[in-house]
Amino acid sequence: MFCSNCGSRLPDGGKFCPNCGASAENPAPSAPVPAQQNIHVVIQPPPAPPRSRVAYVLLAFFFGWAGIHNFYAKRTGEGLVQLGVTLLSCGLMLWAVELWVLIEMFTVSRDGRNVPMRGRGILTAAILLAAGALLFFGAVGYPFYLRCRQEAALTGCREHLSRIGAALLLYADENGGAFPAADGIPGFEALPLAEAEVWVCPSGSEQVDFRRLSRRNCSYVYLGGANREQAECPVAFELPGNHARNRVNILYADGRVETHVFPGSVRSDVEVIGALADLEPDPELKAFLLRKR
């Protein structure tokens, strides 16, 4: 019950308003209770995330012939047409599909839901493709380049030893078939060779000295005292460590050059001679090599 004068709530059974003192014979009616209302809540699904234009362009670049980029962008109709034209024509109409794809790469900015794609496709994709190409050539091309360079150095070293072998044979023709008797640099100095570059392996660390030949500027070791009749006798070889896998070029008395692969423990000229002696089946040549150690 409420007071008809001030509207205050009256105590149960009260005849006078405790607030204003008015009589409660004509109390104000109780406040109406509002009717309960039904509230309907509509839950909408979250908006679909936009497609990446960079991914669209990259897919078009690599798989445009199959329409993969359009399937990704919810442009299913275009993707099916591109895939169908490529397959049904057995690739004969691939040029037309690729031209279509090229146009899409530059012009399409909304997906099949008419939602704008995010990102700058062409510029970013070009940067990613350039970076990918650099990484590819860095991971694959550069080791291949190094391998080719090593093989070229090995071939150049063989040519140098072949020229030394030709000079040895020329010397033997003038000296009854015998090679210079002195070992090392003195034996090389007796040969008719004027080119200083011949004494240095292309991949060696030695420096060419046009004034005087010495161990500092010579990549090769000479074993004197052999003759041209001992065709299987090693007469010169390069110092180990110039080529990958510890490959060493060996010059034989008949002028041929062969490449031997030695264990990694073989690091000096003495160790090379010992390894050659271990491989030599001829007792006479084995004794010749053991005397040179």
C-alpha positions as a printed Julia matrix, in Angstrom:
293×3 Matrix{Float64}:
   0.0     0.0     0.0
   1.19    3.53   -0.78
   0.31    6.96    0.65
  -2.06    8.88   -1.59
  -0.41   12.14   -0.55
   3.36   11.53   -0.84
   3.51    8.1    -2.39
   5.54    6.51    0.43
   5.01    2.85    1.24
   2.65    2.33    4.23
   3.35   -0.35    6.86
   0.99   -3.3     6.95
  -2.19   -2.28    8.76
  -1.06    1.35    9.16
  -3.71    4.09    9.0
  -1.42    7.1     8.83
   1.58    7.73    6.6
   4.78    7.79    8.69
   6.24   10.32    6.24
   3.57   13.02    5.87
   0.95   11.95    8.44
  -1.84   11.7     5.89
  -4.68    9.26    6.44
  -4.47    5.92    4.71
  -8.19    5.53    4.18
  -7.74    6.22    0.49
  -4.36    4.65   -0.19
  -2.78    4.78   -3.58
  -2.96    1.53   -5.49
   0.04   -0.69   -5.57
   2.49   -0.1    -8.41
   1.62   -2.29  -11.34
   3.95   -5.15  -12.05
   5.15   -5.03  -15.63
   4.32   -8.02  -17.68
   7.25  -10.33  -18.49
   8.56   -9.76  -22.0
  10.11  -12.43  -24.26
  13.54  -11.31  -25.51
  14.82  -13.0   -28.68
  18.65  -12.95  -29.1
  19.92  -13.5   -32.64
  23.48  -14.9   -32.72
  25.22  -14.13  -35.99
  28.31  -16.08  -37.12
  31.59  -14.14  -37.09
  32.57  -12.6   -40.41
  34.76  -14.79  -42.6
  38.45  -13.79  -42.49
  39.73  -12.15  -45.67
  41.96  -14.12  -48.0
  45.59  -13.14  -48.49
  46.31  -11.57  -51.85
  49.98  -12.55  -51.53
  48.97  -16.21  -51.24
  46.57  -15.73  -54.15
  49.32  -14.35  -56.39
  51.85  -17.02  -55.36
  49.36  -19.82  -56.0
  48.52  -18.26  -59.35
  52.21  -18.07  -60.25
  52.96  -21.72  -59.45
  49.61  -23.49  -59.94
  47.56  -21.11  -62.06
  47.14  -23.73  -64.78
  45.01  -25.78  -62.33
  43.04  -22.82  -60.92
  44.28  -23.5   -57.39
  44.43  -19.78  -56.64
  40.75  -19.36  -57.46
  39.76  -22.34  -55.32
  41.68  -20.68  -52.49
  39.81  -17.4   -53.06
  36.39  -19.13  -53.15
  36.11  -18.34  -56.87
  35.21  -21.93  -57.56
  33.66  -21.35  -60.97
  36.77  -19.73  -62.44
  38.98  -22.42  -60.91
  36.92  -25.23  -62.4
  36.97  -23.61  -65.85
  40.76  -23.16  -65.77
  41.36  -26.72  -64.6
  38.91  -28.1   -67.15
  40.43  -26.17  -70.08
  43.93  -27.35  -69.15
  42.94  -31.01  -68.79
  40.5   -31.28  -71.69
  42.92  -29.61  -74.12
  45.8   -31.82  -72.89
  47.82  -28.68  -72.3
  47.3   -27.23  -75.78
  45.35  -24.29  -74.39
  47.73  -23.77  -71.5
  48.93  -20.5   -73.01
  45.37  -19.1   -72.88
  44.92  -20.22  -69.27
  48.24  -18.68  -68.25
  47.28  -15.4   -69.94
  43.99  -15.45  -68.03
  45.86  -16.17  -64.79
  48.3   -13.33  -65.45
  45.42  -10.89  -65.82
  43.88  -12.18  -62.58
  47.14  -11.67  -60.71
  46.99   -7.93  -61.44
  43.25   -7.28  -61.33
  41.52   -9.54  -58.79
  41.33   -7.88  -55.37
  38.14   -9.48  -53.94
  37.37  -13.13  -53.31
  34.27  -15.05  -54.31
  32.37  -13.69  -51.24
  33.07  -10.12  -52.4
  35.36   -9.66  -49.4
  38.48   -7.53  -50.13
  41.7    -9.51  -49.93
  44.37   -8.29  -47.54
  47.94   -7.37  -48.51
  49.68   -6.11  -51.61
  49.93   -9.16  -53.77
  52.21   -8.37  -56.69
  54.92   -6.43  -54.85
  55.11   -8.75  -51.85
  54.98  -11.87  -54.0
  57.78  -10.54  -56.19
  59.92   -9.89  -53.1
  59.17  -13.38  -51.77
  59.99  -14.99  -55.12
  63.29  -13.07  -55.34
  64.2   -14.04  -51.79
  63.29  -17.65  -52.51
  65.45  -17.67  -55.63
  68.39  -16.28  -53.67
  67.95  -18.88  -50.96
  67.7   -21.64  -53.57
  70.87  -20.62  -55.36
  72.58  -20.07  -52.04
  71.68  -23.54  -50.81
  72.05  -25.42  -54.09
  73.84  -23.25  -56.6
  76.74  -22.05  -54.46
  77.9   -25.56  -53.41
  77.63  -26.59  -57.06
  79.74  -23.57  -58.02
  82.36  -24.52  -55.42
  82.41  -28.1   -56.66
  82.89  -26.95  -60.26
  85.67  -24.64  -59.14
  87.42  -27.48  -57.31
  87.15  -29.75  -60.33
  88.54  -27.01  -62.57
  91.49  -26.55  -60.2
  92.11  -30.31  -60.18
  92.08  -30.37  -63.98
  94.42  -27.37  -64.16
  96.8   -29.1   -61.75
  96.83  -32.2   -63.95
  97.7   -30.02  -66.95
 100.61  -28.48  -65.06
 101.98  -31.9   -64.19
 101.49  -33.02  -67.8
 103.64  -30.12  -68.96
 106.28  -31.04  -66.38
 106.09  -34.63  -67.67
 106.6   -33.44  -71.26
 109.67  -31.49  -70.14
 110.99  -34.6   -68.36
 110.59  -36.69  -71.52
 112.34  -34.0   -73.55
 115.19  -33.98  -71.02
 115.38  -37.82  -71.2
 115.63  -37.7   -75.01
 118.76  -35.59  -74.67
 120.27  -37.6   -71.8
 120.02  -41.24  -72.8
 116.55  -41.79  -71.35
 117.48  -40.68  -67.82
 115.63  -38.02  -65.86
 117.44  -35.46  -63.68
 119.15  -37.26  -60.8
 118.63  -34.57  -58.15
 115.49  -34.65  -56.02
 113.18  -31.72  -55.45
 113.81  -28.2   -56.71
 117.28  -28.89  -58.23
 115.77  -31.62  -60.4
 112.99  -29.27  -61.57
 115.47  -26.52  -62.35
 117.21  -28.83  -64.83
 114.11  -29.04  -66.99
 113.53  -26.8   -70.03
 110.51  -24.99  -68.58
 110.35  -21.2   -68.59
 106.73  -20.71  -67.47
 106.68  -19.95  -63.76
 102.92  -20.66  -63.51
 103.53  -24.35  -64.2
 105.04  -24.89  -60.75
 101.95  -23.73  -58.85
  98.7   -25.67  -58.48
  95.66  -23.5   -59.38
  94.14  -24.15  -55.95
  97.41  -24.03  -54.01
  98.5   -21.36  -51.57
 101.97  -20.96  -53.07
 102.9   -17.71  -54.78
 104.53  -17.58  -58.2
 108.08  -16.23  -58.05
 109.48  -15.33  -61.47
 112.99  -14.9   -60.11
 113.82  -18.25  -58.51
 112.04  -21.57  -57.93
 111.89  -22.73  -54.31
 109.78  -24.85  -51.97
 107.82  -21.72  -51.04
 106.51  -21.19  -54.54
 106.32  -24.77  -55.84
 103.31  -27.05  -55.39
 105.08  -30.18  -56.6
 107.7   -32.66  -55.41
 110.2   -34.32  -57.76
 111.71  -37.79  -57.25
 114.99  -37.88  -59.16
 116.98  -40.8   -60.5
 114.34  -42.64  -62.58
 114.34  -43.13  -66.35
 111.7   -43.22  -69.01
 111.81  -47.0   -69.27
 110.24  -47.3   -65.81
 106.77  -46.37  -67.04
 105.02  -47.18  -63.75
 107.45  -45.22  -61.58
 106.07  -42.08  -59.88
 108.47  -39.24  -60.63
 106.55  -36.18  -59.36
 103.43  -35.39  -57.36
 101.7   -32.41  -55.82
 101.7   -31.6   -52.14
  98.52  -32.87  -50.41
  95.84  -30.53  -49.17
  95.17  -28.57  -52.38
  92.02  -30.46  -53.4
  88.87  -31.73  -51.71
  88.82  -35.27  -50.29
  92.65  -35.14  -50.15
  93.05  -35.9   -53.84
  96.62  -35.8   -55.1
  97.82  -35.81  -58.72
 100.72  -38.16  -59.49
 103.04  -37.91  -62.54
 104.5   -41.17  -63.83
 107.61  -41.77  -65.9
 105.67  -42.35  -69.11
 104.16  -38.84  -68.87
 100.65  -39.76  -67.71
  99.0   -38.12  -64.71
  96.64  -39.94  -62.36
  94.64  -38.7   -59.39
  94.86  -40.67  -56.14
  92.65  -40.27  -53.09
  94.62  -40.61  -49.86
  93.39  -40.81  -46.25
  93.09  -37.56  -44.36
  96.11  -38.54  -42.26
  98.37  -38.15  -45.32
  99.38  -34.49  -45.07
 103.05  -34.26  -46.14
 105.24  -35.27  -49.07
 106.92  -37.99  -46.98
 103.55  -39.51  -46.13
 102.53  -39.43  -49.8
 105.7   -41.32  -50.74
 105.03  -43.87  -48.01
 101.43  -44.35  -49.18
 102.6   -44.83  -52.79
 105.19  -47.36  -51.61
 102.5   -49.32  -49.76
 100.41  -49.47  -52.95
 103.32  -50.41  -55.23
 103.44  -54.17  -56.11
 106.8   -53.97  -57.94
 109.63  -54.6   -55.43
 112.07  -52.49  -57.45
 109.76  -49.47  -57.57
 108.8   -49.98  -53.91
 112.49  -49.87  -52.98
 112.93  -46.74  -55.13
 110.13  -44.96  -53.27
 111.33  -46.06  -49.83
 114.74  -44.57  -50.57
 113.07  -41.21  -51.26
 111.39  -40.94  -47.86
